[in-house]
Amino acid sequence: MPMYRYVCENCGNEEVHMHGFNESPTISCSACGGRMTKTIGRVGIVFKGSGFYITDSRKSTTSKNENE
């Protein structure tokens, strides 16, 4: 079952709840009892492999005439 992040519309409290993909439960805030809405969670990104550093990018395109 996937985990979903919810934020309270009243107090801004954040909670994580687990439920089925096709379910749409009504979730109340545990802090104030307000209505909670599903939000997009934060995702960590990891870049692996070559091509992510300035030294890995394309070769310099300057010609000999420009360097003189």
C-alpha positions as CSV (number, residue, x, y, z in Angstrom):
1,M,0.0,0.0,0.0
2,P,1.3,3.4,-0.9
3,M,1.9,6.2,1.7
4,Y,0.4,9.6,1.1
5,R,1.3,13.0,2.6
6,Y,-1.5,15.1,3.9
7,V,-1.5,18.8,5.1
8,C,-4.2,20.3,7.4
9,E,-6.0,23.3,5.8
10,N,-6.4,25.0,9.2
11,C,-3.2,24.6,11.1
12,G,-0.7,23.3,8.5
13,N,0.0,20.1,10.4
14,E,1.6,17.4,8.1
15,E,0.9,13.7,8.4
16,V,1.6,10.6,6.4
17,H,-1.2,8.0,5.9
18,M,-1.2,4.7,4.2
19,H,-4.1,3.5,2.1
20,G,-5.0,1.9,-1.2
21,F,-4.5,3.6,-4.6
22,N,-8.2,3.7,-5.4
23,E,-9.3,4.8,-2.0
24,S,-10.2,8.4,-1.2
25,P,-10.5,8.6,2.6
26,T,-11.6,11.6,4.5
27,I,-8.8,12.3,7.0
28,S,-9.1,14.7,9.9
29,C,-6.1,16.4,11.5
30,S,-4.9,14.8,14.7
31,A,-3.9,18.3,16.1
32,C,-7.0,20.5,15.4
33,G,-9.6,18.2,13.8
34,G,-9.6,20.1,10.6
35,R,-9.8,18.8,7.1
36,M,-6.6,17.4,5.5
37,T,-5.7,17.5,1.8
38,K,-3.4,15.2,-0.1
39,T,-0.2,16.9,-1.3
40,I,2.8,16.0,-3.3
41,G,5.6,14.7,-1.2
42,R,9.2,15.7,-1.3
43,V,11.4,13.4,-3.3
44,G,15.1,13.0,-3.1
45,I,16.9,12.9,-6.4
46,V,20.3,11.1,-6.9
47,F,22.2,11.6,-10.2
48,K,24.4,8.6,-11.0
49,G,26.8,8.2,-13.9
50,S,28.9,10.5,-16.0
51,G,27.7,13.8,-17.4
52,F,26.6,15.7,-14.2
53,Y,29.7,17.8,-13.7
54,I,31.0,20.8,-15.6
55,T,34.1,18.8,-16.6
56,D,31.9,16.1,-18.1
57,S,30.1,18.4,-20.5
58,R,30.8,19.0,-24.1
59,K,34.2,19.9,-25.4
60,S,35.2,23.5,-25.9
61,T,34.3,24.9,-29.3
62,T,36.8,27.7,-29.4
63,S,39.1,27.8,-32.5
64,K,42.7,28.8,-32.7
65,N,41.8,32.2,-34.2
66,E,39.7,33.2,-31.3
67,N,42.5,32.6,-28.8
68,E,45.0,34.9,-30.5
